[in-house]
Amino acid sequence: MVELVAVRGDITEQDVDAVVNAANSSLLGGGGVDGAIHRKGGSEILAECRRLRASHYGKGLATGQAVATTAGRLPARWVIHTVGPVWSESEDRSRLLASCYRESLRVADELGAEAVAFPAISTGIFRWPMDDGARIAVETVRNSKTAVREVRFVLFGNDAYQAFRAQGV
């Protein structure tokens, strides 16, 4: 069974097998977690992302899907990029958010990763409500079959940390 841990901190500093990037569909960097991972990880990550775009992901990575690259200069071995959904009051996109966590764990299993660090996907500029995002993240990871031994939710602010703690993490 996977151990779930919530920590306040910087995902780019986590000494784990893989960090999950809340990426945009272009895979070419952006703001928030995505920008931080690309800046700290260096040009090796962007180079692999460009190769992915030139081959399998010409139109970008679809929402809810995941793909891995090197972690460049990060302490982790890999970055697993996933594209979270933008929050919508009129459309339930919960399945897409859950898919980000499930697909990231599937990729982690393919890589042989035992420890994976996740951000709170879609809860930043994509405006997903933090409490609901934490609930979906924790329920999805708990209910996913995976060989990953530790899932570390790395949360930048106290509100995010408290939301994950309220989910029993």
mmCIF file of the C-alpha atoms, coordinates in Angstrom:
data_MODEL
# 
_entry.id   MODEL 
# 
loop_
_atom_site.group_PDB 
_atom_site.id 
_atom_site.type_symbol 
_atom_site.label_atom_id 
_atom_site.label_alt_id 
_atom_site.label_comp_id 
_atom_site.label_asym_id 
_atom_site.label_entity_id 
_atom_site.label_seq_id 
_atom_site.pdbx_PDB_ins_code 
_atom_site.Cartn_x 
_atom_site.Cartn_y 
_atom_site.Cartn_z 
_atom_site.occupancy 
_atom_site.B_iso_or_equiv 
_atom_site.pdbx_formal_charge 
_atom_site.auth_seq_id 
_atom_site.auth_comp_id 
_atom_site.auth_asym_id 
_atom_site.auth_atom_id 
_atom_site.pdbx_PDB_model_num 
ATOM 1   C CA . MET A 1 1   ? 0.000   0.000  0.000   1.00 0.00 ? 1   MET A CA 1 
ATOM 2   C CA . VAL A 1 2   ? 1.237   3.459  -0.899  1.00 0.00 ? 2   VAL A CA 1 
ATOM 3   C CA . GLU A 1 3   ? 2.194   5.819  1.927   1.00 0.00 ? 3   GLU A CA 1 
ATOM 4   C CA . LEU A 1 4   ? 0.797   9.327  1.512   1.00 0.00 ? 4   LEU A CA 1 
ATOM 5   C CA . VAL A 1 5   ? 2.696   12.267 2.994   1.00 0.00 ? 5   VAL A CA 1 
ATOM 6   C CA . ALA A 1 6   ? 1.932   15.993 2.925   1.00 0.00 ? 6   ALA A CA 1 
ATOM 7   C CA . VAL A 1 7   ? 4.819   18.456 3.236   1.00 0.00 ? 7   VAL A CA 1 
ATOM 8   C CA . ARG A 1 8   ? 5.142   22.197 2.866   1.00 0.00 ? 8   ARG A CA 1 
ATOM 9   C CA . GLY A 1 9   ? 7.957   23.032 0.540   1.00 0.00 ? 9   GLY A CA 1 
ATOM 10  C CA . ASP A 1 10  ? 9.382   23.434 -2.923  1.00 0.00 ? 10  ASP A CA 1 
ATOM 11  C CA . ILE A 1 11  ? 8.726   20.533 -5.296  1.00 0.00 ? 11  ILE A CA 1 
ATOM 12  C CA . THR A 1 12  ? 11.961  21.285 -7.181  1.00 0.00 ? 12  THR A CA 1 
ATOM 13  C CA . GLU A 1 13  ? 13.979  20.400 -4.068  1.00 0.00 ? 13  GLU A CA 1 
ATOM 14  C CA . GLN A 1 14  ? 12.444  16.974 -3.424  1.00 0.00 ? 14  GLN A CA 1 
ATOM 15  C CA . ASP A 1 15  ? 14.835  14.024 -3.395  1.00 0.00 ? 15  ASP A CA 1 
ATOM 16  C CA . VAL A 1 16  ? 12.450  11.484 -4.949  1.00 0.00 ? 16  VAL A CA 1 
ATOM 17  C CA . ASP A 1 17  ? 12.504  9.273  -8.008  1.00 0.00 ? 17  ASP A CA 1 
ATOM 18  C CA . ALA A 1 18  ? 10.032  11.460 -9.894  1.00 0.00 ? 18  ALA A CA 1 
ATOM 19  C CA . VAL A 1 19  ? 8.382   14.842 -9.517  1.00 0.00 ? 19  VAL A CA 1 
ATOM 20  C CA . VAL A 1 20  ? 5.075   15.523 -11.206 1.00 0.00 ? 20  VAL A CA 1 
ATOM 21  C CA . ASN A 1 21  ? 4.838   18.712 -13.200 1.00 0.00 ? 21  ASN A CA 1 
ATOM 22  C CA . ALA A 1 22  ? 1.491   20.488 -13.464 1.00 0.00 ? 22  ALA A CA 1 
ATOM 23  C CA . ALA A 1 23  ? 2.327   21.248 -17.085 1.00 0.00 ? 23  ALA A CA 1 
ATOM 24  C CA . ASN A 1 24  ? 0.541   23.117 -19.818 1.00 0.00 ? 24  ASN A CA 1 
ATOM 25  C CA . SER A 1 25  ? -0.358  21.169 -22.946 1.00 0.00 ? 25  SER A CA 1 
ATOM 26  C CA . SER A 1 26  ? 2.533   22.631 -24.960 1.00 0.00 ? 26  SER A CA 1 
ATOM 27  C CA . LEU A 1 27  ? 5.066   20.920 -22.634 1.00 0.00 ? 27  LEU A CA 1 
ATOM 28  C CA . LEU A 1 28  ? 7.308   23.948 -23.224 1.00 0.00 ? 28  LEU A CA 1 
ATOM 29  C CA . GLY A 1 29  ? 7.175   25.536 -19.782 1.00 0.00 ? 29  GLY A CA 1 
ATOM 30  C CA . GLY A 1 30  ? 4.930   28.118 -18.243 1.00 0.00 ? 30  GLY A CA 1 
ATOM 31  C CA . GLY A 1 31  ? 4.197   29.678 -14.880 1.00 0.00 ? 31  GLY A CA 1 
ATOM 32  C CA . GLY A 1 32  ? 3.774   28.262 -11.388 1.00 0.00 ? 32  GLY A CA 1 
ATOM 33  C CA . VAL A 1 33  ? 5.069   24.742 -10.773 1.00 0.00 ? 33  VAL A CA 1 
ATOM 34  C CA . ASP A 1 34  ? 5.708   24.257 -14.496 1.00 0.00 ? 34  ASP A CA 1 
ATOM 35  C CA . GLY A 1 35  ? 7.953   27.302 -14.746 1.00 0.00 ? 35  GLY A CA 1 
ATOM 36  C CA . ALA A 1 36  ? 9.806   26.452 -11.534 1.00 0.00 ? 36  ALA A CA 1 
ATOM 37  C CA . ILE A 1 37  ? 10.546  22.900 -12.712 1.00 0.00 ? 37  ILE A CA 1 
ATOM 38  C CA . HIS A 1 38  ? 11.787  24.069 -16.105 1.00 0.00 ? 38  HIS A CA 1 
ATOM 39  C CA . ARG A 1 39  ? 13.932  26.870 -14.595 1.00 0.00 ? 39  ARG A CA 1 
ATOM 40  C CA . LYS A 1 40  ? 15.551  24.733 -11.912 1.00 0.00 ? 40  LYS A CA 1 
ATOM 41  C CA . GLY A 1 41  ? 15.775  21.539 -13.969 1.00 0.00 ? 41  GLY A CA 1 
ATOM 42  C CA . GLY A 1 42  ? 17.461  23.294 -16.852 1.00 0.00 ? 42  GLY A CA 1 
ATOM 43  C CA . SER A 1 43  ? 17.550  23.003 -20.598 1.00 0.00 ? 43  SER A CA 1 
ATOM 44  C CA . GLU A 1 44  ? 17.645  19.181 -20.626 1.00 0.00 ? 44  GLU A CA 1 
ATOM 45  C CA . ILE A 1 45  ? 13.956  19.057 -19.664 1.00 0.00 ? 45  ILE A CA 1 
ATOM 46  C CA . LEU A 1 46  ? 12.930  21.518 -22.361 1.00 0.00 ? 46  LEU A CA 1 
ATOM 47  C CA . ALA A 1 47  ? 15.023  19.664 -24.955 1.00 0.00 ? 47  ALA A CA 1 
ATOM 48  C CA . GLU A 1 48  ? 13.220  16.378 -24.184 1.00 0.00 ? 48  GLU A CA 1 
ATOM 49  C CA . CYS A 1 49  ? 9.851   18.138 -24.214 1.00 0.00 ? 49  CYS A CA 1 
ATOM 50  C CA . ARG A 1 50  ? 10.652  19.545 -27.655 1.00 0.00 ? 50  ARG A CA 1 
ATOM 51  C CA . ARG A 1 51  ? 11.539  16.040 -28.873 1.00 0.00 ? 51  ARG A CA 1 
ATOM 52  C CA . LEU A 1 52  ? 8.205   14.757 -27.543 1.00 0.00 ? 52  LEU A CA 1 
ATOM 53  C CA . ARG A 1 53  ? 6.365   17.550 -29.350 1.00 0.00 ? 53  ARG A CA 1 
ATOM 54  C CA . ALA A 1 54  ? 8.240   16.733 -32.573 1.00 0.00 ? 54  ALA A CA 1 
ATOM 55  C CA . SER A 1 55  ? 7.282   13.041 -32.348 1.00 0.00 ? 55  SER A CA 1 
ATOM 56  C CA . HIS A 1 56  ? 4.255   11.722 -30.424 1.00 0.00 ? 56  HIS A CA 1 
ATOM 57  C CA . TYR A 1 57  ? 2.732   14.943 -29.104 1.00 0.00 ? 57  TYR A CA 1 
ATOM 58  C CA . GLY A 1 58  ? 2.671   17.306 -32.070 1.00 0.00 ? 58  GLY A CA 1 
ATOM 59  C CA . LYS A 1 59  ? -0.541  18.921 -30.877 1.00 0.00 ? 59  LYS A CA 1 
ATOM 60  C CA . GLY A 1 60  ? 0.561   18.874 -27.238 1.00 0.00 ? 60  GLY A CA 1 
ATOM 61  C CA . LEU A 1 61  ? -0.254  16.639 -24.296 1.00 0.00 ? 61  LEU A CA 1 
ATOM 62  C CA . ALA A 1 62  ? -3.967  16.098 -23.718 1.00 0.00 ? 62  ALA A CA 1 
ATOM 63  C CA . THR A 1 63  ? -5.602  17.059 -20.425 1.00 0.00 ? 63  THR A CA 1 
ATOM 64  C CA . GLY A 1 64  ? -5.479  14.157 -17.968 1.00 0.00 ? 64  GLY A CA 1 
ATOM 65  C CA . GLN A 1 65  ? -2.579  12.401 -19.710 1.00 0.00 ? 65  GLN A CA 1 
ATOM 66  C CA . ALA A 1 66  ? 1.036   12.066 -18.511 1.00 0.00 ? 66  ALA A CA 1 
ATOM 67  C CA . VAL A 1 67  ? 4.488   11.612 -20.024 1.00 0.00 ? 67  VAL A CA 1 
ATOM 68  C CA . ALA A 1 68  ? 7.995   11.500 -18.532 1.00 0.00 ? 68  ALA A CA 1 
ATOM 69  C CA . THR A 1 69  ? 11.274  13.251 -19.274 1.00 0.00 ? 69  THR A CA 1 
ATOM 70  C CA . THR A 1 70  ? 14.595  13.571 -17.558 1.00 0.00 ? 70  THR A CA 1 
ATOM 71  C CA . ALA A 1 71  ? 14.671  15.760 -14.450 1.00 0.00 ? 71  ALA A CA 1 
ATOM 72  C CA . GLY A 1 72  ? 17.777  17.593 -15.628 1.00 0.00 ? 72  GLY A CA 1 
ATOM 73  C CA . ARG A 1 73  ? 19.434  19.297 -12.653 1.00 0.00 ? 73  ARG A CA 1 
ATOM 74  C CA . LEU A 1 74  ? 16.651  18.486 -10.175 1.00 0.00 ? 74  LEU A CA 1 
ATOM 75  C CA . PRO A 1 75  ? 17.407  15.994 -7.374  1.00 0.00 ? 75  PRO A CA 1 
ATOM 76  C CA . ALA A 1 76  ? 14.783  13.646 -8.873  1.00 0.00 ? 76  ALA A CA 1 
ATOM 77  C CA . ARG A 1 77  ? 15.538  11.262 -11.744 1.00 0.00 ? 77  ARG A CA 1 
ATOM 78  C CA . TRP A 1 78  ? 12.438  12.043 -13.811 1.00 0.00 ? 78  TRP A CA 1 
ATOM 79  C CA . VAL A 1 79  ? 9.755   14.644 -14.331 1.00 0.00 ? 79  VAL A CA 1 
ATOM 80  C CA . ILE A 1 80  ? 6.292   13.310 -15.086 1.00 0.00 ? 80  ILE A CA 1 
ATOM 81  C CA . HIS A 1 81  ? 4.369   16.005 -16.950 1.00 0.00 ? 81  HIS A CA 1 
ATOM 82  C CA . THR A 1 82  ? 0.573   16.032 -16.685 1.00 0.00 ? 82  THR A CA 1 
ATOM 83  C CA . VAL A 1 83  ? -1.955  18.582 -17.871 1.00 0.00 ? 83  VAL A CA 1 
ATOM 84  C CA . GLY A 1 84  ? -4.664  19.361 -15.364 1.00 0.00 ? 84  GLY A CA 1 
ATOM 85  C CA . PRO A 1 85  ? -8.106  20.677 -16.256 1.00 0.00 ? 85  PRO A CA 1 
ATOM 86  C CA . VAL A 1 86  ? -9.182  24.276 -15.799 1.00 0.00 ? 86  VAL A CA 1 
ATOM 87  C CA . TRP A 1 87  ? -11.925 24.571 -13.147 1.00 0.00 ? 87  TRP A CA 1 
ATOM 88  C CA . SER A 1 88  ? -15.420 25.083 -14.517 1.00 0.00 ? 88  SER A CA 1 
ATOM 89  C CA . GLU A 1 89  ? -18.575 25.897 -12.586 1.00 0.00 ? 89  GLU A CA 1 
ATOM 90  C CA . SER A 1 90  ? -20.753 24.638 -15.445 1.00 0.00 ? 90  SER A CA 1 
ATOM 91  C CA . GLU A 1 91  ? -18.964 21.364 -16.303 1.00 0.00 ? 91  GLU A CA 1 
ATOM 92  C CA . ASP A 1 92  ? -17.743 18.622 -13.959 1.00 0.00 ? 92  ASP A CA 1 
ATOM 93  C CA . ARG A 1 93  ? -14.128 17.949 -14.925 1.00 0.00 ? 93  ARG A CA 1 
ATOM 94  C CA . SER A 1 94  ? -13.311 15.858 -11.843 1.00 0.00 ? 94  SER A CA 1 
ATOM 95  C CA . ARG A 1 95  ? -12.593 12.761 -13.964 1.00 0.00 ? 95  ARG A CA 1 
ATOM 96  C CA . LEU A 1 96  ? -9.907  14.656 -15.844 1.00 0.00 ? 96  LEU A CA 1 
ATOM 97  C CA . LEU A 1 97  ? -8.247  15.814 -12.613 1.00 0.00 ? 97  LEU A CA 1 
ATOM 98  C CA . ALA A 1 98  ? -8.342  12.275 -11.212 1.00 0.00 ? 98  ALA A CA 1 
ATOM 99  C CA . SER A 1 99  ? -6.844  11.025 -14.483 1.00 0.00 ? 99  SER A CA 1 
ATOM 100 C CA . CYS A 1 100 ? -3.807  13.288 -13.955 1.00 0.00 ? 100 CYS A CA 1 
ATOM 101 C CA . TYR A 1 101 ? -2.985  11.449 -10.728 1.00 0.00 ? 101 TYR A CA 1 
ATOM 102 C CA . ARG A 1 102 ? -3.784  7.968  -12.104 1.00 0.00 ? 102 ARG A CA 1 
ATOM 103 C CA . GLU A 1 103 ? -1.836  8.476  -15.333 1.00 0.00 ? 103 GLU A CA 1 
ATOM 104 C CA . SER A 1 104 ? 1.139   9.957  -13.456 1.00 0.00 ? 104 SER A CA 1 
ATOM 105 C CA . LEU A 1 105 ? 1.228   6.878  -11.225 1.00 0.00 ? 105 LEU A CA 1 
ATOM 106 C CA . ARG A 1 106 ? 0.990   4.630  -14.307 1.00 0.00 ? 106 ARG A CA 1 
ATOM 107 C CA . VAL A 1 107 ? 3.999   6.395  -15.836 1.00 0.00 ? 107 VAL A CA 1 
ATOM 108 C CA . ALA A 1 108 ? 5.832   6.188  -12.493 1.00 0.00 ? 108 ALA A CA 1 
ATOM 109 C CA . ASP A 1 109 ? 5.228   2.427  -12.461 1.00 0.00 ? 109 ASP A CA 1 
ATOM 110 C CA . GLU A 1 110 ? 6.593   2.122  -16.008 1.00 0.00 ? 110 GLU A CA 1 
ATOM 111 C CA . LEU A 1 111 ? 9.723   3.983  -14.867 1.00 0.00 ? 111 LEU A CA 1 
ATOM 112 C CA . GLY A 1 112 ? 10.125  1.882  -11.720 1.00 0.00 ? 112 GLY A CA 1 
ATOM 113 C CA . ALA A 1 113 ? 9.766   4.948  -9.486  1.00 0.00 ? 113 ALA A CA 1 
ATOM 114 C CA . GLU A 1 114 ? 9.156   4.202  -5.816  1.00 0.00 ? 114 GLU A CA 1 
ATOM 115 C CA . ALA A 1 115 ? 8.821   7.761  -4.475  1.00 0.00 ? 115 ALA A CA 1 
ATOM 116 C CA . VAL A 1 116 ? 6.841   10.423 -6.338  1.00 0.00 ? 116 VAL A CA 1 
ATOM 117 C CA . ALA A 1 117 ? 6.224   14.068 -5.432  1.00 0.00 ? 117 ALA A CA 1 
ATOM 118 C CA . PHE A 1 118 ? 2.980   15.680 -6.598  1.00 0.00 ? 118 PHE A CA 1 
ATOM 119 C CA . PRO A 1 119 ? 1.881   19.299 -6.517  1.00 0.00 ? 119 PRO A CA 1 
ATOM 120 C CA . ALA A 1 120 ? -1.788  20.168 -5.978  1.00 0.00 ? 120 ALA A CA 1 
ATOM 121 C CA . ILE A 1 121 ? -2.637  19.886 -9.683  1.00 0.00 ? 121 ILE A CA 1 
ATOM 122 C CA . SER A 1 122 ? -4.976  22.526 -11.179 1.00 0.00 ? 122 SER A CA 1 
ATOM 123 C CA . THR A 1 123 ? -5.381  24.448 -7.894  1.00 0.00 ? 123 THR A CA 1 
ATOM 124 C CA . GLY A 1 124 ? -3.255  27.424 -8.956  1.00 0.00 ? 124 GLY A CA 1 
ATOM 125 C CA . ILE A 1 125 ? -3.865  29.385 -12.130 1.00 0.00 ? 125 ILE A CA 1 
ATOM 126 C CA . PHE A 1 126 ? -6.415  26.761 -13.253 1.00 0.00 ? 126 PHE A CA 1 
ATOM 127 C CA . ARG A 1 127 ? -8.546  27.834 -10.227 1.00 0.00 ? 127 ARG A CA 1 
ATOM 128 C CA . TRP A 1 128 ? -9.629  24.399 -8.974  1.00 0.00 ? 128 TRP A CA 1 
ATOM 129 C CA . PRO A 1 129 ? -10.950 24.849 -5.396  1.00 0.00 ? 129 PRO A CA 1 
ATOM 130 C CA . MET A 1 130 ? -8.202  23.648 -3.040  1.00 0.00 ? 130 MET A CA 1 
ATOM 131 C CA . ASP A 1 131 ? -10.417 21.530 -0.760  1.00 0.00 ? 131 ASP A CA 1 
ATOM 132 C CA . ASP A 1 132 ? -11.944 19.675 -3.707  1.00 0.00 ? 132 ASP A CA 1 
ATOM 133 C CA . GLY A 1 133 ? -8.585  19.326 -5.452  1.00 0.00 ? 133 GLY A CA 1 
ATOM 134 C CA . ALA A 1 134 ? -7.100  17.782 -2.307  1.00 0.00 ? 134 ALA A CA 1 
ATOM 135 C CA . ARG A 1 135 ? -10.047 15.400 -1.962  1.00 0.00 ? 135 ARG A CA 1 
ATOM 136 C CA . ILE A 1 136 ? -9.754  14.219 -5.580  1.00 0.00 ? 136 ILE A CA 1 
ATOM 137 C CA . ALA A 1 137 ? -5.961  13.845 -5.324  1.00 0.00 ? 137 ALA A CA 1 
ATOM 138 C CA . VAL A 1 138 ? -6.020  11.813 -2.121  1.00 0.00 ? 138 VAL A CA 1 
ATOM 139 C CA . GLU A 1 139 ? -8.987  9.601  -3.100  1.00 0.00 ? 139 GLU A CA 1 
ATOM 140 C CA . THR A 1 140 ? -7.486  8.883  -6.520  1.00 0.00 ? 140 THR A CA 1 
ATOM 141 C CA . VAL A 1 141 ? -4.043  7.973  -5.191  1.00 0.00 ? 141 VAL A CA 1 
ATOM 142 C CA . ARG A 1 142 ? -5.516  5.819  -2.407  1.00 0.00 ? 142 ARG A CA 1 
ATOM 143 C CA . ASN A 1 143 ? -7.674  3.936  -4.923  1.00 0.00 ? 143 ASN A CA 1 
ATOM 144 C CA . SER A 1 144 ? -5.002  3.472  -7.607  1.00 0.00 ? 144 SER A CA 1 
ATOM 145 C CA . LYS A 1 145 ? -3.116  0.222  -8.055  1.00 0.00 ? 145 LYS A CA 1 
ATOM 146 C CA . THR A 1 146 ? 0.541   1.176  -8.093  1.00 0.00 ? 146 THR A CA 1 
ATOM 147 C CA . ALA A 1 147 ? 3.968   -0.119 -7.113  1.00 0.00 ? 147 ALA A CA 1 
ATOM 148 C CA . VAL A 1 148 ? 4.908   3.399  -5.926  1.00 0.00 ? 148 VAL A CA 1 
ATOM 149 C CA . ARG A 1 149 ? 5.696   3.204  -2.218  1.00 0.00 ? 149 ARG A CA 1 
ATOM 150 C CA . GLU A 1 150 ? 5.516   6.887  -1.281  1.00 0.00 ? 150 GLU A CA 1 
ATOM 151 C CA . VAL A 1 151 ? 3.418   9.693  -2.701  1.00 0.00 ? 151 VAL A CA 1 
ATOM 152 C CA . ARG A 1 152 ? 4.535   13.022 -1.331  1.00 0.00 ? 152 ARG A CA 1 
ATOM 153 C CA . PHE A 1 153 ? 2.147   15.923 -1.818  1.00 0.00 ? 153 PHE A CA 1 
ATOM 154 C CA . VAL A 1 154 ? 4.455   18.934 -1.856  1.00 0.00 ? 154 VAL A CA 1 
ATOM 155 C CA . LEU A 1 155 ? 2.435   22.022 -1.047  1.00 0.00 ? 155 LEU A CA 1 
ATOM 156 C CA . PHE A 1 156 ? 3.708   25.539 -1.313  1.00 0.00 ? 156 PHE A CA 1 
ATOM 157 C CA . GLY A 1 157 ? 1.311   27.360 0.984   1.00 0.00 ? 157 GLY A CA 1 
ATOM 158 C CA . ASN A 1 158 ? -0.315  26.710 4.330   1.00 0.00 ? 158 ASN A CA 1 
ATOM 159 C CA . ASP A 1 159 ? -3.865  26.631 2.873   1.00 0.00 ? 159 ASP A CA 1 
ATOM 160 C CA . ALA A 1 160 ? -2.898  23.839 0.509   1.00 0.00 ? 160 ALA A CA 1 
ATOM 161 C CA . TYR A 1 161 ? -1.082  21.969 3.266   1.00 0.00 ? 161 TYR A CA 1 
ATOM 162 C CA . GLN A 1 162 ? -4.114  22.217 5.572   1.00 0.00 ? 162 GLN A CA 1 
ATOM 163 C CA . ALA A 1 163 ? -6.475  21.044 2.812   1.00 0.00 ? 163 ALA A CA 1 
ATOM 164 C CA . PHE A 1 164 ? -4.411  17.875 2.293   1.00 0.00 ? 164 PHE A CA 1 
ATOM 165 C CA . ARG A 1 165 ? -4.074  17.318 6.051   1.00 0.00 ? 165 ARG A CA 1 
ATOM 166 C CA . ALA A 1 166 ? -7.882  17.541 6.295   1.00 0.00 ? 166 ALA A CA 1 
ATOM 167 C CA . GLN A 1 167 ? -7.996  14.575 3.877   1.00 0.00 ? 167 GLN A CA 1 
ATOM 168 C CA . GLY A 1 168 ? -6.070  12.462 6.366   1.00 0.00 ? 168 GLY A CA 1 
ATOM 169 C CA . VAL A 1 169 ? -2.633  12.879 4.820   1.00 0.00 ? 169 VAL A CA 1 
# 
